[in-house]
Amino acid sequence: MRSSSAECSSLSGAGVAQFGSGDPVESASIYFAGGLFFTIGGYTSLLQVLNAPRHSEGGGPLATVGWRWWGYEPMRLDWLSTFVQFAGTLVFGVNLLDSFLQGLTVQQTNRLIWTPDVIGCVLFLVSGHLAFAEICHRSRPCIRSRSLGWWVVAVNQFGSVLFIGREYLRFETELAKLSEGEGGRLAGETGRVTIPRPRAWEYESWTDDLERAVVALSHQNFAFADDLLRRWSSGYQPSEPDERGTYLLARSVALQGDLKRDQGAVVGPLSTQRCYANTRSLYTELEIPRRVAQLDLSLAVVTEMSGALETAARQYEDLAIDERLSPRDRARARLWVGTALSKDGNHDYAVRVMEEAIHEFEGLAEQDDWSVARQKLALAHRGTGNLDAALRLIDVARTTGINDAPMQRVRLDTAYGHILLSDRATLDDGLRVLDDAAKRAA
């Protein structure tokens, strides 16, 4: 009777929680109503033992005594078994009362929900073992398949085992939900406690730190940028946050890739390439095609930096017509086709491609990109031997760029210095400019 009444109340409460209004108070009320019958049943079992016929002290026949509502007979195994069972129903009653509480913390849930559950289950197991000892007349369980009393005790004890097995499975299920970052409900069917997602202010702080990291990278403050990025990315796994958290994690890893790129760690297990590949996987998981294509563009840059110029140029060409990318990114891809070709010695074709990209940037009103493209076009003209055009273009790039970040200034001065080195008349000036650029980069 003990197990069946409990399971009926559980099934009723769970049915309302799943298919009814979903109101936690309504579900908890049904659980509590079933729990009252559960406790009454435990007390009735105790009354049955207290008022059962028994032998008199002189060994006479079985006889009943006056009705008793309570008694203390701890030396009798049948009384002890039913008393422990009744205590278990009272502990479960505490659990059922707690089910009406809302907004409990994890610590409060452990104390008010899980602890009574486990204690009640243990008391039921102890009660069943004592019942076995009483019917078997020994401390170890026995098998008496022809005895109806034995079957009653065995089925009751089997129900107790199912009780504690259910609690274990519930606990493991909630742990799995927490570890997966699903924000699941810690109180199972009743919906008593809700684990919140990462709080909004944490996302805002994360976003602010990403913006600060971008500024730190532009000023070559690599140590500070790395600290800003690691304080978030090292504390989160892709499976933990929701979509917004995963997006911020992807941005963090991408910026770590930019940092390693600027430091020269292009390939390897802890490199730009690995960071970009991981970021691409995150954006693929989030189903953001534009970001995935941008990472393809960044990986093509890594390919170029690793020396595979022809392969990089082909990748840039494909991305220059990729509709997933914005017009600006497609223009950048076209510009980098020329960069890779120029490094590979194909300066004439590189010049034509870069001029197309410059026209695109002009049409998009992208001043910074237009200026950078002039810088790269200047280096391509240097490769063809047209130093006059190279000097004219690098002067335009140095005077029109609006990005005053130290790294961009180092790139401009380095390009200017190499152009000056190409002419014997300006060799000394080129060495001086390169020396200044090296000091600025240090």
C-alpha positions as semicolon CSV with decimal commas, in nm:
position;residue;x (nm);y (nm);z (nm)
1;M;0,000;0,000;0,000
2;R;0,284;0,234;0,080
3;S;0,443;0,229;-0,266
4;S;0,120;0,230;-0,466
5;S;-0,024;0,538;-0,295
6;A;0,300;0,729;-0,338
7;E;0,333;0,640;-0,703
8;C;-0,031;0,730;-0,774
9;S;0,021;1,077;-0,629
10;S;0,346;1,114;-0,826
11;L;0,177;1,009;-1,149
12;S;-0,115;1,246;-1,088
13;G;0,109;1,541;-1,005
14;A;0,340;1,470;-1,296
15;G;0,042;1,436;-1,530
16;V;-0,091;1,778;-1,433
17;A;0,257;1,932;-1,459
18;Q;0,306;1,784;-1,806
19;F;-0,041;1,804;-1,962
20;G;-0,238;2,041;-1,739
21;S;-0,204;2,411;-1,678
22;G;0,162;2,377;-1,583
23;D;0,102;2,573;-1,260
24;P;0,363;2,456;-1,004
25;V;0,122;2,525;-0,714
26;E;-0,146;2,304;-0,871
27;S;0,102;2,019;-0,918
28;A;0,235;2,061;-0,564
29;S;-0,122;2,054;-0,426
30;I;-0,189;1,719;-0,592
31;Y;0,138;1,581;-0,460
32;F;0,050;1,704;-0,111
33;A;-0,301;1,552;-0,123
34;G;-0,153;1,217;-0,223
35;G;0,110;1,255;0,048
36;L;-0,160;1,291;0,314
37;F;-0,303;0,951;0,220
38;F;0,052;0,820;0,212
39;T;0,116;0,935;0,571
40;I;-0,224;0,815;0,690
41;G;-0,146;0,475;0,540
42;G;0,183;0,462;0,731
43;Y;0,010;0,551;1,056
44;T;-0,264;0,292;0,990
45;S;0,004;0,025;0,951
46;L;0,144;0,127;1,289
47;L;-0,204;0,109;1,445
48;Q;-0,252;-0,237;1,297
49;V;0,063;-0,362;1,468
50;L;-0,022;-0,194;1,799
51;N;-0,371;-0,341;1,813
52;A;-0,307;-0,684;1,659
53;P;-0,391;-0,991;1,874
54;R;-0,094;-1,110;2,079
55;H;-0,002;-1,381;2,325
56;S;-0,045;-1,297;2,689
57;E;0,256;-1,295;2,919
58;G;0,181;-1,642;3,045
59;G;0,191;-1,790;2,693
60;G;-0,185;-1,817;2,657
61;P;-0,387;-1,793;2,336
62;L;-0,391;-1,484;2,115
63;A;-0,605;-1,210;2,255
64;T;-0,677;-0,844;2,180
65;V;-0,628;-0,570;2,430
66;G;-0,789;-0,229;2,455
67;W;-0,762;-0,003;2,149
68;R;-0,450;0,213;2,147
69;W;-0,372;0,513;1,925
70;W;-0,007;0,508;2,016
71;G;0,249;0,282;2,181
72;Y;0,622;0,246;2,221
73;E;0,747;-0,110;2,169
74;P;1,098;-0,089;2,016
75;M;1,183;-0,449;2,108
76;R;0,922;-0,580;1,861
77;L;1,049;-0,598;1,503
78;D;0,701;-0,556;1,350
79;W;0,642;-0,237;1,554
80;L;0,991;-0,108;1,475
81;S;0,943;-0,172;1,102
82;T;0,608;0,011;1,083
83;F;0,735;0,294;1,305
84;V;1,037;0,355;1,079
85;Q;0,804;0,340;0,777
86;F;0,573;0,599;0,937
87;A;0,874;0,822;1,011
88;G;0,967;0,798;0,642
89;T;0,620;0,916;0,537
90;L;0,654;1,217;0,773
91;V;0,989;1,308;0,618
92;F;0,834;1,292;0,273
93;G;0,559;1,519;0,408
94;V;0,826;1,782;0,479
95;N;0,935;1,750;0,117
96;L;0,576;1,795;-0,004
97;L;0,528;2,109;0,207
98;D;0,852;2,249;0,067
99;S;0,719;2,195;-0,286
100;F;0,501;2,506;-0,239
101;L;0,808;2,725;-0,198
102;Q;0,914;2,921;-0,508
103;G;1,247;3,069;-0,619
104;L;1,470;2,853;-0,397
105;T;1,846;2,874;-0,438
106;V;2,050;2,562;-0,516
107;Q;2,159;2,540;-0,150
108;Q;1,799;2,572;-0,025
109;T;1,687;2,306;-0,272
110;N;1,955;2,067;-0,149
111;R;1,847;2,123;0,213
112;L;1,467;2,129;0,170
113;I;1,406;1,900;-0,128
114;W;1,683;1,649;-0,189
115;T;1,776;1,585;0,176
116;P;1,421;1,483;0,286
117;D;1,389;1,272;-0,028
118;V;1,705;1,077;0,047
119;I;1,630;1,040;0,421
120;G;1,279;0,914;0,344
121;C;1,409;0,661;0,094
122;V;1,667;0,532;0,343
123;L;1,402;0,498;0,616
124;F;1,183;0,295;0,379
125;L;1,473;0,063;0,302
126;V;1,544;0,018;0,674
127;S;1,175;-0,050;0,739
128;G;1,169;-0,316;0,469
129;H;1,482;-0,484;0,606
130;L;1,331;-0,495;0,956
131;A;1,014;-0,647;0,810
132;F;1,226;-0,916;0,642
133;A;1,403;-0,983;0,973
134;E;1,066;-1,021;1,149
135;I;0,915;-1,259;0,896
136;C;1,236;-1,460;0,837
137;H;1,333;-1,471;1,208
138;R;1,690;-1,378;1,121
139;S;1,887;-1,065;1,024
140;R;1,933;-1,171;0,661
141;P;1,647;-1,178;0,405
142;C;1,506;-1,514;0,309
143;I;1,288;-1,655;0,031
144;R;0,949;-1,799;0,130
145;S;0,752;-1,796;-0,192
146;R;0,461;-1,990;-0,038
147;S;0,406;-1,727;0,233
148;L;0,164;-1,441;0,160
149;G;0,322;-1,231;0,435
150;W;0,664;-1,276;0,276
151;W;0,529;-1,156;-0,060
152;V;0,378;-0,845;0,103
153;V;0,715;-0,758;0,259
154;A;0,910;-0,838;-0,061
155;V;0,687;-0,623;-0,283
156;N;0,702;-0,341;-0,028
157;Q;1,081;-0,357;-0,017
158;F;1,098;-0,365;-0,397
159;G;0,893;-0,044;-0,399
160;S;1,143;0,112;-0,158
161;V;1,428;0,022;-0,391
162;L;1,239;0,183;-0,679
163;F;1,191;0,494;-0,467
164;I;1,561;0,546;-0,404
165;G;1,641;0,452;-0,764
166;R;1,401;0,718;-0,885
167;E;1,562;0,981;-0,664
168;Y;1,906;0,887;-0,793
169;L;1,793;0,915;-1,155
170;R;1,626;1,251;-1,087
171;F;1,945;1,381;-0,926
172;E;2,162;1,261;-1,216
173;T;1,919;1,415;-1,466
174;E;1,931;1,755;-1,298
175;L;2,311;1,741;-1,277
176;A;2,321;1,669;-1,650
177;K;2,095;1,967;-1,719
178;L;2,316;2,198;-1,516
179;S;2,635;2,072;-1,681
180;E;2,482;2,130;-2,026
181;G;2,382;2,485;-1,929
182;E;2,018;2,428;-2,016
183;G;1,884;2,633;-1,726
184;G;1,671;2,331;-1,634
185;R;1,446;2,297;-1,335
186;L;1,621;2,159;-1,031
187;A;1,307;2,039;-0,860
188;G;1,194;1,786;-1,119
189;E;0,825;1,754;-1,189
190;T;0,701;2,031;-0,960
191;G;0,900;2,310;-1,122
192;R;0,993;2,441;-0,777
193;V;1,330;2,593;-0,859
194;T;1,453;2,753;-1,178
195;I;1,824;2,785;-1,253
196;P;1,869;3,118;-1,436
197;R;2,075;3,160;-1,749
198;P;2,391;3,374;-1,725
199;R;2,279;3,713;-1,608
200;A;2,239;4,005;-1,847
201;W;2,498;4,217;-1,670
202;E;2,757;3,943;-1,727
203;Y;2,694;3,957;-2,101
204;E;2,717;4,335;-2,093
205;S;3,048;4,318;-1,908
206;W;3,174;4,057;-2,154
207;T;3,078;4,280;-2,447
208;D;3,249;4,579;-2,287
209;D;3,567;4,379;-2,235
210;L;3,565;4,267;-2,598
211;E;3,551;4,631;-2,710
212;R;3,836;4,715;-2,474
213;A;4,033;4,421;-2,614
214;V;3,989;4,556;-2,969
215;V;4,131;4,893;-2,858
216;A;4,417;4,723;-2,671
217;L;4,507;4,519;-2,981
218;S;4,507;4,830;-3,200
219;H;4,758;4,988;-2,960
220;Q;4,967;4,668;-2,941
221;N;4,891;4,623;-2,572
222;F;4,893;4,247;-2,617
223;A;4,921;4,150;-2,250
224;F;4,617;4,352;-2,149
225;A;4,414;4,232;-2,450
226;D;4,500;3,871;-2,368
227;D;4,392;3,918;-2,007
228;L;4,058;4,070;-2,113
229;L;3,988;3,782;-2,349
230;R;4,096;3,498;-2,121
231;R;3,893;3,616;-1,824
232;W;3,584;3,513;-2,022
233;S;3,687;3,246;-2,275
234;S;3,872;3,038;-2,015
235;G;3,565;3,025;-1,791
236;Y;3,312;2,914;-2,051
237;Q;3,277;2,601;-2,260
238;P;3,072;2,605;-2,581
239;S;2,813;2,378;-2,424
240;E;2,754;2,602;-2,122
241;P;2,616;2,939;-2,238
242;D;2,307;3,002;-2,450
243;E;2,325;3,143;-2,802
244;R;2,429;3,490;-2,689
245;G;2,702;3,348;-2,471
246;T;2,824;3,124;-2,752
247;Y;2,833;3,425;-2,984
248;L;3,043;3,624;-2,736
249;L;3,270;3,322;-2,688
250;A;3,320;3,304;-3,065
251;R;3,412;3,673;-3,078
252;S;3,657;3,623;-2,793
253;V;3,831;3,332;-2,962
254;A;3,845;3,524;-3,292
255;L;4,013;3,817;-3,119
256;Q;4,261;3,577;-2,959
257;G;4,338;3,465;-3,314
258;D;4,397;3,829;-3,416
259;L;4,628;3,871;-3,117
260;K;4,834;3,565;-3,208
261;R;4,844;3,678;-3,572
262;D;4,989;4,015;-3,472
263;Q;5,242;3,831;-3,254
264;G;5,344;3,605;-3,543
265;A;5,204;3,275;-3,412
266;V;5,034;3,180;-3,738
267;V;5,025;2,797;-3,735
268;G;5,055;2,531;-3,470
269;P;4,847;2,395;-3,179
270;L;4,830;2,736;-3,004
271;S;4,810;2,956;-3,310
272;T;4,599;3,195;-3,511
273;Q;4,491;2,911;-3,736
274;R;4,358;2,704;-3,445
275;C;4,170;3,000;-3,298
276;Y;4,008;3,087;-3,629
277;A;3,913;2,724;-3,694
278;N;3,751;2,698;-3,349
279;T;3,566;3,024;-3,404
280;R;3,440;2,904;-3,741
281;S;3,296;2,592;-3,572
282;L;3,113;2,806;-3,318
283;Y;2,961;3,031;-3,585
284;T;2,863;2,724;-3,787
285;E;2,687;2,589;-3,479
286;L;2,506;2,921;-3,440
287;E;2,415;2,917;-3,811
288;I;2,552;3,264;-3,893
289;P;2,672;3,231;-4,257
290;R;2,826;3,579;-4,276
291;R;3,049;3,514;-3,975
292;V;3,148;3,174;-4,113
293;A;3,251;3,338;-4,441
294;Q;3,446;3,605;-4,252
295;L;3,639;3,329;-4,077
296;D;3,706;3,169;-4,416
297;L;3,855;3,505;-4,514
298;S;4,066;3,515;-4,198
299;L;4,187;3,159;-4,259
300;A;4,285;3,259;-4,613
301;V;4,499;3,535;-4,458
302;V;4,666;3,268;-4,244
303;T;4,730;3,064;-4,558
304;E;4,894;3,368;-4,718
305;M;5,105;3,439;-4,409
306;S;5,224;3,079;-4,401
307;G;5,366;3,120;-4,753
308;A;5,107;2,934;-4,965
309;L;5,051;3,238;-5,186
310;E;4,890;3,070;-5,485
311;T;4,646;2,879;-5,265
312;A;4,562;3,196;-5,073
313;A;4,500;3,388;-5,395
314;R;4,251;3,122;-5,512
315;Q;4,073;3,134;-5,177
316;Y;4,052;3,513;-5,196
317;E;3,912;3,495;-5,549
318;D;3,633;3,262;-5,436
319;L;3,550;3,483;-5,139
320;A;3,549;3,801;-5,354
321;I;3,226;3,674;-5,513
322;D;3,082;3,502;-5,203
323;E;2,734;3,643;-5,136
324;R;2,760;3,554;-4,768
325;L;3,009;3,837;-4,727
326;S;2,922;4,206;-4,715
327;P;3,028;4,429;-5,010
328;R;3,314;4,564;-4,798
329;D;3,446;4,217;-4,713
330;R;3,421;4,110;-5,077
331;A;3,623;4,418;-5,175
332;R;3,882;4,329;-4,911
333;A;3,904;3,977;-5,049
334;R;3,964;4,121;-5,398
335;L;4,236;4,349;-5,260
336;W;4,406;4,053;-5,092
337;V;4,405;3,860;-5,418
338;G;4,636;4,133;-5,545
339;T;4,845;4,121;-5,226
340;A;4,907;3,748;-5,258
341;L;4,984;3,777;-5,630
342;S;5,223;4,067;-5,569
343;K;5,413;3,868;-5,306
344;D;5,429;3,581;-5,555
345;G;5,589;3,810;-5,814
346;N;5,286;3,862;-6,038
347;H;5,292;4,240;-5,993
348;D;5,120;4,352;-6,315
349;Y;4,806;4,146;-6,261
350;A;4,814;4,236;-5,891
351;V;4,804;4,607;-5,982
352;R;4,490;4,560;-6,195
353;V;4,309;4,363;-5,923
354;M;4,402;4,615;-5,654
355;E;4,278;4,906;-5,864
356;E;3,941;4,732;-5,894
357;A;3,929;4,695;-5,516
358;I;4,016;5,064;-5,470
359;H;3,722;5,163;-5,689
360;E;3,494;4,940;-5,482
361;F;3,612;5,096;-5,156
362;E;3,560;5,440;-5,304
363;G;3,204;5,350;-5,398
364;L;3,141;5,217;-5,048
365;A;3,292;5,532;-4,887
366;E;3,530;5,315;-4,684
367;Q;3,807;5,567;-4,625
368;D;4,036;5,348;-4,415
369;D;4,016;5,051;-4,652
370;W;4,071;5,283;-4,947
371;S;4,388;5,417;-4,780
372;V;4,518;5,067;-4,697
373;A;4,453;4,960;-5,056
374;R;4,666;5,254;-5,177
375;Q;4,947;5,132;-4,950
376;K;4,933;4,780;-5,094
377;L;4,908;4,914;-5,449
378;A;5,221;5,120;-5,382
379;L;5,412;4,802;-5,292
380;A;5,285;4,632;-5,608
381;H;5,411;4,927;-5,821
382;R;5,744;4,898;-5,639
383;G;5,754;4,537;-5,756
384;T;5,705;4,647;-6,117
385;G;5,986;4,906;-6,079
386;N;5,753;5,208;-6,102
387;L;5,895;5,386;-5,795
388;D;5,737;5,722;-5,882
389;A;5,388;5,572;-5,871
390;A;5,482;5,379;-5,557
391;L;5,598;5,694;-5,373
392;R;5,293;5,890;-5,487
393;L;5,055;5,619;-5,365
394;I;5,228;5,566;-5,030
395;D;5,218;5,940;-4,965
396;V;4,844;5,936;-5,029
397;A;4,803;5,641;-4,795
398;R;5,004;5,806;-4,518
399;T;4,811;6,132;-4,535
400;T;4,454;6,010;-4,592
401;G;4,423;5,721;-4,348
402;I;4,196;5,795;-4,051
403;N;4,310;5,490;-3,853
404;D;4,581;5,625;-3,623
405;A;4,640;5,292;-3,446
406;P;5,012;5,225;-3,383
407;M;5,003;4,893;-3,571
408;Q;4,864;5,055;-3,885
409;R;5,121;5,334;-3,858
410;V;5,397;5,072;-3,835
411;R;5,264;4,901;-4,149
412;L;5,255;5,229;-4,341
413;D;5,606;5,329;-4,233
414;T;5,740;4,981;-4,313
415;A;5,592;4,998;-4,663
416;Y;5,730;5,349;-4,707
417;G;6,075;5,241;-4,588
418;H;6,090;4,948;-4,832
419;I;5,995;5,174;-5,121
420;L;6,270;5,418;-5,024
421;L;6,521;5,130;-5,004
422;S;6,450;5,046;-5,367
423;D;6,621;5,370;-5,483
424;R;6,991;5,422;-5,410
425;A;6,926;5,796;-5,370
426;T;6,686;5,735;-5,080
427;L;6,856;5,430;-4,928
428;D;6,959;5,604;-4,606
429;D;6,614;5,756;-4,563
430;G;6,461;5,410;-4,603
431;L;6,687;5,260;-4,335
432;R;6,596;5,541;-4,097
433;V;6,222;5,498;-4,156
434;L;6,247;5,122;-4,102
435;D;6,448;5,172;-3,787
436;D;6,183;5,408;-3,649
437;A;5,909;5,162;-3,742
438;A;6,093;4,880;-3,563
439;K;6,121;5,092;-3,248
440;R;5,753;5,176;-3,262
441;A;5,660;4,811;-3,304
442;A;5,876;4,697;-3,011
